[in-house]
Amino acid sequence: MQNQQTVAQSTATIASAVRTFSGNMAQKAALEQEATRQETLDDWAQHQPEQLAKYNSKETEAEKTNFLLENSPSFQTAYETKASWGIGGSNS
């Protein structure tokens, strides 16, 4: 009985640590996605103002995100990383 309790407690501790780690990674990925969004917009402002104008013409955040996904490989990578750490993602 003591061994079962020890195993159960250890399993719960490990599961909690994994949830904490996954949550931290998801938060980090979200911050990196937003940083990449801003870097892309800053780059467009300096080098591709027509891209920035197209981005700014989008009415919703979903449209803006889709535009970034279609036009910025670095944003697409950051977006996919965030999705992989989020709920239901391959790393969650």
VENJO-V361492 format. One record per pair of residues at least 6 apart in sequence whose C-alpha atoms are under 8 Angstrom apart, sorted by sequence separation. I is the first residue (numbers start at 0). J is the second residue. D is the distance in Angstrom with one decimal. If there is no record, write none. Layout:
i->I j->J d->D
i->I j->J d->D
This chain:
i->43 j->49 d->7.8
i->57 j->63 d->5.7
i->68 j->74 d->6.2
i->69 j->75 d->7.7
i->82 j->88 d->5.8
i->83 j->89 d->5.0
i->84 j->90 d->5.0
i->85 j->91 d->6.0
i->43 j->50 d->6.2
i->44 j->51 d->6.1
i->67 j->74 d->6.5
i->68 j->75 d->4.9
i->83 j->90 d->5.4
i->84 j->91 d->5.0
i->43 j->51 d->5.5
i->55 j->63 d->7.6
i->67 j->75 d->7.3
i->83 j->91 d->6.9
i->54 j->63 d->5.9
i->68 j->78 d->7.9
i->40 j->51 d->6.5
i->54 j->66 d->6.6
i->54 j->67 d->7.7
i->36 j->67 d->7.7
i->39 j->71 d->7.2
i->39 j->74 d->7.5
i->35 j->73 d->6.9
i->36 j->74 d->6.2
i->35 j->74 d->5.7
i->32 j->74 d->6.6
i->35 j->77 d->7.0
i->32 j->77 d->4.9
i->31 j->77 d->6.6
i->32 j->78 d->5.9
i->28 j->77 d->7.0
i->32 j->81 d->7.0
i->28 j->80 d->6.3
i->29 j->81 d->5.6
i->28 j->81 d->4.7
i->25 j->81 d->6.0
i->28 j->84 d->7.4
i->25 j->84 d->4.8
i->24 j->84 d->6.4
i->25 j->85 d->5.6
i->22 j->84 d->7.7
i->21 j->84 d->6.5
i->22 j->85 d->7.9
i->21 j->90 d->7.4
i->21 j->91 d->5.6
i->18 j->91 d->7.9
